[in-house]
């Protein structure tokens, strides 16, 4: 798996449901997703990651802080549809108590390096809701720039997004 200076990444599993709930059921954290997830949606989220591991060999991973062993969030690579193309995306969601400590940037850089060097990807992207300024700043800190605006339809809402690469 991936390791950075302060973080270890590992595959998510069923034991991570309480930690995933702390992230995915937090109204503030999930603003870009039109609100917190239900228990069923959290379980589907985990099932999708497990399927991605089987299918692609990657997905969103648990981020563990080396010094404490704390589960601080999830980061990883997924395929996302952006209009008529499928792109390899770095995604990141952290528990709020770990925001503003550089963990998202460190984790995203680890994923970017893994995608380019280990997977041999030519390009890696971030797809970020237009209102999610904090995530946009993370993408910029890992060397990405905004390339276009598009609309994603999710939970019966047209959501403007930016594509970074």
DAWOFEN-V730056 format. One record per backbone hydrogen bond with DSSP energy under -1.0 kcal/mol. CO is the residue of the C=O (numbers start at 1). NH is the residue of the N-H. If there is no record, write none. Layout:
# DAWOFEN-V730056
[[CO & NH] [CO & NH]]
This chain:
# DAWOFEN-V730056
[[2 & 9] [6 & 66] [7 & 4] [8 & 64] [10 & 62] [13 & 16] [14 & 17] [16 & 20] [17 & 21] [18 & 22] [19 & 23] [20 & 24] [21 & 25] [23 & 26] [24 & 37] [26 & 30] [28 & 31] [30 & 33] [30 & 35] [31 & 34] [38 & 42] [39 & 43] [40 & 44] [41 & 45] [42 & 46] [43 & 47] [44 & 48] [45 & 49] [46 & 50] [47 & 51] [48 & 52] [49 & 53] [50 & 54] [51 & 55] [52 & 56] [52 & 57] [59 & 77] [61 & 75] [62 & 10] [63 & 72] [64 & 8] [65 & 69] [70 & 65] [72 & 95] [73 & 63] [74 & 93] [75 & 61] [76 & 91] [78 & 89] [80 & 87] [82 & 85] [85 & 82] [87 & 80] [88 & 125] [89 & 78] [91 & 76] [93 & 74] [95 & 98] [96 & 99] [102 & 106] [103 & 107] [104 & 108] [105 & 109] [106 & 110] [107 & 111] [108 & 112] [109 & 113] [110 & 114] [111 & 115] [112 & 116] [113 & 117] [114 & 118] [114 & 119] [115 & 121] [125 & 90] [126 & 164] [128 & 162] [129 & 132] [131 & 133] [132 & 136] [133 & 137] [134 & 138] [135 & 139] [136 & 140] [137 & 141] [138 & 142] [139 & 144] [140 & 143] [145 & 165] [148 & 163] [150 & 161] [152 & 159] [154 & 157] [157 & 154] [159 & 152] [160 & 130] [161 & 150] [162 & 128] [163 & 147] [163 & 148] [164 & 126]]
